[in-house]
């Protein structure tokens, strides 16, 4: 089963690497997750190999470890990107307007 899953794992790794090079982290993650879902639906060996508690072939172990690490990096980029986006929004002139409005509506007592 691991031999059958190898091309699919390699394709997912390539897709994850492509996603990491994209400008917008959220779109990259969504695209990668969509590709992962499509791959699992069309190649059942991927789900079986990824869910197995251990691997028989060293190459499969390497591929699944790499794929897991890349997926983790994508999630991290999404979290970091979201924080940066919100910080940028909170620091701009529109944010000052929102803060002032909030303070007028909710005065301290």
JOBEL-V358276 format. One record per helix or strand. SS is the DSSP state (hx for helix, st for strand). FROM is the first residue (numbers start at 0). TO is the last residue. If there is no record, write none. Layout:
SS:FROM:TO ; SS:FROM:TO
This chain:
hx:1:19 ; hx:24:41 ; hx:43:50 ; hx:57:90 ; hx:92:104
